[in-house]
Amino acid sequence: MPGQWLLAGGLVASDGQVRKPMRFAFDRFKTVIEPGATVGIAAVLNRQVDMTGRTAAVFTTGGNVAPDRYCELLNGAG
């Protein structure tokens, strides 16, 4: 695959793990983030990536989630 040598690896997040970052983004940034776009934040919040002494930039996208589903996910974020 072209450009594959640029990749250092990948991360995954379960459905349950994406709820916490959705709530985090809403509470802290007042931003609606779609579930699939929260994987980067989930990796940091769930300590899948060692961020000790490091700074990260995580790009997210939002809005591609139905309002009722978004509320359902946030309410289950605990």
ABEGO torsion letter per residue (X at the ends): XBGAAABAEBBBBBAAAAAAAAAAAAAAAGBBBBAAAAAAAAAAAAGABBABGBBBBBBBBBGBBBAAAAAAAAAAAX
